[in-house]
C-alpha cells in the first residue's frame, strides 16, 4: 500500500467515526467507546482486506465479517454506510422502533450483516462453522471475527478455539479488540485472560499482537495472513477505548455515552480537525 492509499484509509476511518457520532446524535446515546476503539480495524477490513461487494452483498465467494461483540454495532454500520451498502440517511434512524440499524446487528434488516450478534461468546463459534463450511465447499473466502477482550470470559469461546485448531482453519482470522475496559471496569480486574496470545497459542493458533489504532501496523499485519499455514489466526489489537475523542479516551464511562450538545460539538470538531491534519500530511 502506497502513502496516498494509506492516507485515504486513515481519512476513511475518521469518516466512519463521524458516522458513529451521527447515529449517537440521532438517538441521543450509544456505545461510542467500543465502536471508536475498533474502527481502524473495521475500516481496514472493509476498505483494504476483504473481498466484498456492496452491490452484491450475498455473492458466494465473498469474505465474511462477524462482529461477535454486537454492542459495537455502530462501528459496522458506520463502515457499511461509508462503503455504500445503504444510504447514509439510514444512520439518522439508529435505535428507533423498527429501524434497520438497531442496537445490535440484525442480518434480516441490513445487507452486509452475516449473523445476528449481541449475546457475547457466540461469534467465534459461528465463525468456525462458516470457515469450515467454506473450506469443505472449496471456496477461497476468508472469515474475520471481531471480539472484545471482555467477551473472552464466555466459556464457549474456548470450545471454539479448540475446534478451530483441530480443523486447521487457516481461513479464519479472529481479532480481539483489546482496549482493556468493559462495562463494569477494567478487564484485568473483572476477569483477566492475559496474556491472550498465550491462551490461544496453547490451543494451536498462530498469534500476533499489534497496535490496533496504528493503521500502518494494522494493514501490514492483515497483508501477512495466514500467519502460519494450517493454523487459525489470532490478532490481539491493543487499542484505546473511545479513540478519536480525547476527553473520553481510556475511560470506563465512555462505554455507553449520552452526550449533551456541547460534548457532541467538541467530538465533531476534534474529528474534523483530525481529518484536516491527515490530509495535510
C-alpha positions in Angstrom: 0.0 0.0 0.0 1.4 3.4 -1.0 1.4 6.5 1.1 -1.7 8.1 -0.6 -3.7 4.9 -0.2 -2.7 4.7 3.5 -3.7 8.3 4.0 -7.1 7.7 2.4 -7.6 4.7 4.7 -6.9 6.9 7.7 -9.4 9.5 6.5 -12.0 6.8 5.8 -11.6 5.6 9.4 -12.3 9.2 10.6 -15.3 9.5 8.4 -16.6 6.3 9.9 -16.2 7.8 13.3 -18.2 10.7 12.1 -20.9 8.3 11.1 -20.9 6.9 14.6 -21.4 10.4 16.0 -24.2 10.9 13.6 -26.0 7.9 14.9 -25.5 8.9 18.6 -26.7 12.4 17.7 -29.9 10.9 16.2 -30.5 8.5 19.1 -29.2 10.6 22.0 -26.8 7.8 23.2 -24.8 4.8 22.1 -21.7 2.6 22.7 -19.2 5.2 21.5 -16.2 3.8 23.4 -16.1 0.3 21.9 -17.2 1.5 18.4 -14.4 4.1 18.3 -11.7 1.7 19.6 -12.2 -0.9 16.9 -12.9 1.4 13.9 -9.4 1.4 12.5 -9.6 -2.4 12.3 -13.1 -2.4 10.8 -12.1 0.2 8.3 -9.0 -1.7 7.2 -11.1 -4.9 6.7 -13.9 -3.3 4.6 -11.7 -1.0 2.6 -8.5 -2.9 2.1 -8.6 -6.5 3.2 -11.9 -8.2 2.5 -13.3 -9.2 -0.9 -16.8 -7.8 -0.6 -19.2 -6.0 -2.9 -21.9 -3.6 -1.6 -23.7 -4.0 -4.9 -23.8 -7.8 -4.5 -23.6 -8.4 -0.7 -24.6 -12.1 -1.0 -22.1 -13.2 -3.6 -21.0 -16.7 -2.8 -17.2 -16.1 -2.9 -17.3 -13.1 -0.6 -15.2 -12.8 2.6 -17.3 -12.9 5.8 -17.1 -10.5 8.7 -18.7 -11.3 12.0 -19.0 -8.7 14.8 -19.1 -11.1 17.8 -19.3 -8.2 20.2 -22.6 -7.0 18.8 -22.8 -3.9 21.1 -20.1 -2.4 18.9 -22.6 -2.5 16.0 -22.3 1.2 15.3 -18.8 0.5 14.1 -20.0 -1.9 11.5 -23.0 0.3 10.5 -20.6 3.2 10.0 -18.3 1.2 7.7 -21.2 -0.4 5.7 -22.7 3.1 5.1 -19.3 4.5 4.1 -18.8 1.6 1.8 -22.1 2.1 0.1 -24.2 -0.8 1.4 -27.0 1.5 2.3 -27.9 5.2 2.2 -26.3 7.3 4.9 -29.7 8.8 5.8 -30.5 5.5 7.5 -27.9 6.4 10.1 -30.3 9.0 11.3 -32.8 6.3 12.4 -30.4 4.5 14.7 -32.2 3.0 17.7 -35.7 3.9 16.6 -38.6 1.5 16.7 -38.4 -1.0 13.8 -35.3 0.7 12.4 -32.9 -1.2 10.2 -29.9 -0.4 12.4 -30.9 -1.4 15.9 -28.5 -1.6 18.9 -27.2 -5.0 17.8 -26.7 -6.1 14.2 -29.6 -8.0 12.6 -28.9 -9.9 9.4 -32.6 -9.7 8.4 -32.7 -5.9 8.4 -29.5 -4.8 6.6 -27.3 -6.0 3.8 -23.7 -7.0 4.8 -24.7 -8.4 8.2 -23.8 -12.1 8.2 -25.3 -13.1 11.6 -27.3 -11.7 14.4 -24.9 -10.9 17.3 -25.2 -9.3 20.7 -25.2 -12.3 23.1 -21.4 -12.5 23.8 -19.5 -15.7 23.2 -21.3 -16.8 20.0 -19.4 -15.1 17.2 -16.3 -17.3 17.3 -18.4 -20.4 17.2 -20.3 -19.2 14.2 -17.1 -18.1 12.5 -15.6 -21.6 12.9 -18.7 -23.1 11.3 -18.5 -20.7 8.4 -14.8 -21.2 7.9 -15.1 -25.0 7.9 -18.1 -24.9 5.5 -16.2 -22.6 3.1 -13.2 -24.9 3.1 -15.4 -28.0 2.5 -17.0 -26.2 -0.4 -13.5 -25.4 -1.7 -14.1 -21.7 -1.5 -11.1 -19.3 -1.1 -13.2 -17.0 1.0 -12.0 -16.0 4.4 -13.8 -15.4 7.7 -13.0 -12.5 10.0 -14.4 -12.3 13.5 -14.0 -9.3 15.8 -14.3 -10.0 19.5 -13.9 -7.9 22.7 -11.4 -8.7 25.4 -14.2 -8.7 28.0 -16.0 -11.2 25.9 -13.3 -13.8 26.5 -14.8 -14.7 29.8 -17.5 -16.6 27.9 -16.6 -20.3 28.1 -18.0 -21.1 24.6 -15.1 -19.2 23.1 -12.6 -21.7 24.3 -14.5 -24.6 22.9 -14.5 -22.8 19.5 -10.7 -22.1 19.9 -10.1 -25.8 20.2 -12.3 -26.6 17.2 -10.6 -24.1 15.0 -7.2 -25.5 15.8 -8.4 -29.1 15.5 -9.6 -28.5 12.0 -6.7 -26.3 11.0 -8.9 -23.3 9.9 -6.3 -21.0 8.5 -9.0 -19.3 6.5 -10.2 -17.9 9.9 -8.9 -14.7 11.4 -10.0 -13.6 14.9 -9.2 -10.0 16.0 -9.5 -9.3 19.7 -10.4 -5.6 20.3 -8.2 -5.4 23.4 -9.0 -1.9 24.8 -8.7 -3.2 28.4 -12.1 -1.9 29.5 -15.7 -3.3 29.7 -18.9 -2.0 31.1 -18.1 -2.9 34.7 -14.5 -1.8 34.8 -11.0 -2.8 33.7 -11.0 -6.2 32.1 -7.9 -7.3 34.1 -9.9 -6.6 37.3 -13.2 -8.2 36.2 -11.9 -11.4 34.6 -8.4 -11.4 33.2 -7.3 -13.6 30.3 -3.9 -12.1 29.9 -1.7 -12.9 28.1 -4.4 -13.6 25.5 -1.9 -14.7 22.9 -0.6 -17.5 25.2 -4.0 -18.9 25.7 -4.8 -19.1 22.0 -1.3 -20.3 21.2 -1.8 -23.1 23.7 -4.8 -24.3 21.6 -2.6 -24.3 18.5 -3.3 -20.9 16.9 -0.9 -18.6 15.1 -0.8 -15.4 17.1 0.4 -11.9 17.0 -0.1 -8.5 18.7 -0.5 -5.1 17.2 -1.4 -1.5 17.9 -5.0 -1.6 16.8 -5.1 2.2 16.3 -2.0 2.3 14.1 -3.3 1.9 10.5 0.2 1.1 9.1 0.6 -1.7 11.5 -3.0 -3.0 11.1 -2.7 -3.1 7.3 0.8 -4.7 7.3 -0.4 -7.5 9.6 -3.6 -8.3 7.6 -1.4 -8.4 4.5 0.6 -11.3 6.1 -2.3 -13.6 6.5 -2.3 -16.5 7.1 0.3 -16.1 9.8 1.1 -19.8 9.6 -0.3 -22.4 7.2 -2.7 -24.8 8.8 -3.4 -22.7 11.9 -6.2 -20.3 12.7 -5.1 -16.7 13.1 -5.4 -14.5 16.1 -4.6 -10.8 16.1 -4.7 -9.1 19.5 -5.3 -5.5 18.7 -4.2 -3.3 21.6 -6.2 -0.1 21.2 -7.7 2.7 23.2 -11.4 2.8 24.1 -13.1 5.9 22.5 -10.0 6.5 20.3 -10.7 9.7 18.4 -12.3 11.8 21.1 -9.6 12.6 23.5 -11.6 13.7 26.5 -13.3 10.2 26.7 -10.3 8.0 25.7 -9.5 5.1 28.0 -12.3 5.8 30.5 -14.8 3.3 31.8 -17.6 5.9 31.4 -17.2 6.1 27.7 -18.6 2.5 27.2 -22.1 4.0 26.7 -22.3 7.7 26.0 -25.2 10.1 26.3 -23.7 13.5 25.4 -25.1 16.9 25.7 -24.9 19.3 22.8 -21.6 20.9 23.9 -19.9 17.5 24.2 -21.1 16.4 20.8 -19.9 19.6 19.3 -16.4 19.0 20.8 -16.3 15.5 19.5 -17.4 16.6 16.0 -14.8 19.3 15.9 -12.0 17.0 17.0 -12.7 14.6 14.2 -13.0 17.5 11.6 -9.6 18.7 12.8 -8.1 15.2 12.6 -9.2 14.8 9.0 -7.6 18.1 8.1 -4.4 17.1 9.8 -4.2 13.7 7.9 -5.0 15.4 4.6 -2.2 17.9 5.2 0.4 15.3 5.7 
